[in-house]
Protein backbone atom coordinates (compact mmCIF):
# COMPACT_ATOMS: atom_id res chain seq x y z
CA UNK A 1 0.00 0.00 0.00
CA UNK A 2 1.47 3.34 -1.04
CA UNK A 3 1.17 6.04 1.59
CA UNK A 4 2.82 9.19 2.85
CA UNK A 5 6.29 8.44 4.18
CA UNK A 6 5.60 10.07 7.55
CA UNK A 7 2.77 7.65 8.36
CA UNK A 8 3.85 4.62 10.32
CA UNK A 9 2.13 1.22 10.06
CA UNK A 10 0.59 2.01 13.46
CA UNK A 11 -0.78 5.31 12.11
CA UNK A 12 -2.37 3.54 9.14
CA UNK A 13 -3.96 0.96 11.43
CA UNK A 14 -5.23 3.64 13.84
CA UNK A 15 -6.80 5.46 10.88
CA UNK A 16 -8.65 2.29 9.90
CA UNK A 17 -6.75 1.96 6.63
CA UNK A 18 -5.05 -1.36 7.42
CA UNK A 19 -5.89 -4.45 9.43
CA UNK A 20 -3.77 -5.94 12.23
CA UNK A 21 -1.47 -7.58 9.66
CA UNK A 22 -0.89 -4.35 7.71
CA UNK A 23 -3.16 -5.31 4.79
CA UNK A 24 -5.10 -2.49 3.15
CA UNK A 25 -8.78 -2.44 4.09
CA UNK A 26 -11.00 -2.14 1.01
CA UNK A 27 -14.47 -0.87 1.91
CA UNK A 28 -15.85 1.58 -0.68
CA UNK A 29 -18.92 2.31 1.46
CA UNK A 30 -16.53 3.82 4.04
CA UNK A 31 -14.36 5.51 1.37
CA UNK A 32 -11.62 2.86 1.63
CA UNK A 33 -10.90 2.17 -2.05
CA UNK A 34 -8.39 0.53 -4.34
CA UNK A 35 -6.32 2.84 -6.53
CA UNK A 36 -8.55 1.94 -9.48
CA UNK A 37 -11.72 2.72 -7.54
CA UNK A 38 -10.24 6.00 -6.34
CA UNK A 39 -9.22 7.02 -9.86
CA UNK A 40 -12.54 6.14 -11.46
CA UNK A 41 -14.24 9.43 -10.52
CA UNK A 42 -11.44 11.49 -12.10
CA UNK A 43 -11.76 9.42 -15.28
CA UNK A 44 -15.55 9.82 -15.17
CA UNK A 45 -15.19 13.59 -14.77
CA UNK A 46 -12.77 13.85 -17.66
CA UNK A 47 -14.68 11.67 -20.12
CA UNK A 48 -18.39 11.50 -19.33
CA UNK A 49 -20.80 13.22 -21.71
CA UNK A 50 -23.25 13.28 -18.78
CA UNK A 51 -21.27 16.21 -17.35
CA UNK A 52 -21.41 18.43 -20.44
CA UNK A 53 -22.24 21.93 -19.21
CA UNK A 54 -21.32 21.17 -15.57
CA UNK A 55 -18.01 23.02 -15.27
CA UNK A 56 -16.51 23.43 -11.80
CA UNK A 57 -18.59 20.63 -10.31
CA UNK A 58 -17.36 18.59 -7.36
CA UNK A 59 -17.63 14.85 -7.99
CA UNK A 60 -17.72 11.81 -5.72
CA UNK A 61 -18.17 8.13 -6.56
CA UNK A 62 -18.82 8.87 -10.25
CA UNK A 63 -21.61 11.33 -9.46
CA UNK A 64 -22.02 14.99 -8.56
CA UNK A 65 -21.07 15.23 -4.89
CA UNK A 66 -23.78 15.78 -2.31
CA UNK A 67 -23.56 18.91 -0.15
CA UNK A 68 -22.45 18.38 3.45
CA UNK A 69 -23.92 21.24 5.46
CA UNK A 70 -22.53 20.11 8.83
CA UNK A 71 -20.43 22.74 10.59
CA UNK A 72 -18.87 20.48 13.23
CA UNK A 73 -16.76 18.25 10.99
CA UNK A 74 -13.79 16.62 12.71
CA UNK A 75 -11.43 15.80 9.87
CA UNK A 76 -9.34 13.57 12.14
CA UNK A 77 -12.32 11.23 12.53
CA UNK A 78 -11.79 8.21 10.23
CA UNK A 79 -15.54 8.03 9.61
CA UNK A 80 -15.74 11.52 8.07
CA UNK A 81 -17.04 11.45 4.50
CA UNK A 82 -15.68 13.62 1.72
CA UNK A 83 -18.83 15.35 0.55
CA UNK A 84 -18.47 18.92 -0.72
CA UNK A 85 -18.83 21.57 1.98
CA UNK A 86 -20.74 24.84 1.45
CA UNK A 87 -17.70 27.14 1.66
CA UNK A 88 -16.14 25.29 -1.28
CA UNK A 89 -18.98 26.59 -3.44
CA UNK A 90 -18.97 30.18 -2.15
CA UNK A 91 -17.88 32.69 -4.82
CA UNK A 92 -16.37 35.05 -2.21
CA UNK A 93 -14.19 32.22 -0.90
CA UNK A 94 -13.03 31.45 -4.43
CA UNK A 95 -12.15 35.11 -5.03
CA UNK A 96 -10.16 35.32 -1.77
CA UNK A 97 -8.30 32.10 -2.60
CA UNK A 98 -7.51 33.36 -6.11
CA UNK A 99 -6.18 36.68 -4.78
CA UNK A 100 -4.05 34.93 -2.15
CA UNK A 101 -2.71 32.48 -4.73
CA UNK A 102 -1.72 35.35 -7.02
CA UNK A 103 0.12 37.06 -4.14
CA UNK A 104 1.97 33.87 -3.21
CA UNK A 105 3.23 33.14 -6.71
CA UNK A 106 4.44 36.73 -7.28
CA UNK A 107 6.99 36.49 -4.48
N, C-alpha and C positions, 0 to 999 in steps of 0.2 A: 504494500500500500504506500503510495507516494504521499508525503505530507511535509509540512514545514519543518525545517531542520531543528528548530527550537522546541518542538513538541516531543516529549519523551513517550515511550510506550505506555507509561502510567498515565500521562496526560490524555492520550488517545482513548484509553480504557475508561478513564473518569468522565470523558466527554460522551461516552456511549458509542464511540466509533469502532471499537474493537472488542472482541470477547476476551475471556481470561487467557486464551492462548495467543492473543495478538492478531487473530484473523479479523479482517474487515467485516463489519456487520452491514448486510445489505437489507434494507427495509424502506422501500420507496415511500410508503405511507408516512414514515417519520423523517423523510428527506435524507435518508441514508442510501445513496445510489452508487452504481458502478460508474466508471468514467463515461461509458457509452450512454447510460441513462442521463447522466448529468449534462452531456453535450447535446442531447437530442433537442432540447428547447432552443439552443442557439441555432442549430441547423434548421429547425422549424421556422424560426424567426427570419432567417436569411432566405428561405426558399419557398415558403408557403404563399400561394396566391390568396389564401383566406385572409391574409393581413394587408392586402392592397388597400392603401388609403389610411392605414393605422400607424403613421409615423410616431416615434417617441413613446411607444407603448411598452409597458413592463410586462414581461411574460413569465409564466411559471408552469411547469409540467405540460408543455405544448399547448398552452391556452393563454388568454389574457389574464394577468394576475388579479386575484381578488384584492380589494382594499381592506387593510387591517387598521381599523380606527382606534385600537387600544392605545392608551397613552402611558401605560405602566410596563412596557416591554423590558424584560431583563434579558439582554442579549447573551449573558453567560449561561442561561438556562438551556440545557441541551434539547428541551422540548419546544423551543421557540421556532415558529414557522417563518418562512421568508416571504410573506405576502408584502405587497407594496404598501408603504405607509403614506399618510396624507401629505406630509411635508415634501415628499419626493415629487409630488405632482403640483406643488405650489409655484406659480410663475415668479413670485418675488424671491423665493429661495433659489430658483434657477438663475435669476439675474444676479443675486449676491454671489453665488458660486462662480459664475462666469467672470464677474469683476475681480474677485479674489484670484482666480486662476490666471487672469491676464497680468495682475500685479506680480504674482509669483514667478511667472516665466520671463518677465522683463528684467529681473534682477539676477 
